[in-house]
Amino acid sequence: MPFKQFRPAVVAVSTMSVLLLGTAGVHAEETAQAGAAPDIAVAKVMRHLDALQNISDANNGNRAHGTTGYQASVDYVREKLDAAGFTTSLQEFEFAGKKSWNLLADWPRGGGSGKVLMVGAHLDSVDTSPGINDNGSSVAAILETALTVSAKKVTPSQHLRFAFWGTEEETYIGSTHYVNTLPAAELSKITAYLNFDMIGSPNPGYFVYDQSPEIARHFDRYFTAKGIPTEPATALNGRSDHEPFLAKGVAVGGIFTGSAEIKTPEQAAKWGGTAGEAMDKCYHLACDTPANIDRRALDVNTDAVAAMVWKLGVRS
């Protein structure tokens, strides 16, 4: 996220029976897919964060735009998605004389409605940090959600497209390039864009994007069921990859756990944590490593990602 200053048994059966049982099996699978969203183990998500940290360690301590660390991050995520059966592509662009890429992953099953649900997170870090909360946390969450779609062989109602954006830290250059070069007919198919940016902050808040009220209500219902109150994610306005979509009239949604904002006593009373301290004291710093992640927040928020993909894309 770009920087911003803040204030404080066997049975013989007839052929027809076999056919009926087979049909029932198909319906059972479809019913299961349309049921409750999966509970994704946080340990699986943390493994991706460890991998991104290792990439950073091998590439001068960061995964920033125009660096080998960013290229290696793209390769890591793409390899996982290719192995899971996604159709992946790279969209190249240039910023400040350096090449970068958006990584797009399309799930080839389902989507007969002609509608598209997009889910995205930025893959780059700043050059002073390995970027594990900002924004490896969200990358790992949507990657593991995508891998769960594959593992469950989901046939969604809407076409599912996962995006991993380049050069967000320079004011969402990659996502802007994608939106500005997407034909209008393709843009019109996108029913919603869900953006995730920093979802494992060590002194977390639980913030929900409020630009599209219907999507916000879905997120709020999820958190209410968990006994977690939310606040609008106003601190993220103008600062992440949902903005280009919003500017084109696409409904957007997402969640956020805070960056340099100072947690108030009222927020600490309802969320826990420490009042008077930043929600992420390692924001854009070298200490933004896996040790900086609040695993409970990451666990709850990863399941929120999956819940919204199932609600808006699989069952809709």
Helices and strands as residue ranges (DSSP letters): H 15-33, H 42-57, H 68-83, E 87-95, E 98-106, E 116-122, I 132-136, H 137-151, E 159-165, G 168-170, H 173-181, H 184-187, E 190-196, E 207-208, H 213-225, E 231-232, G 234-236, H 242-247, E 252-256, H 265-271, G 290-292, H 295-309, I 310-314
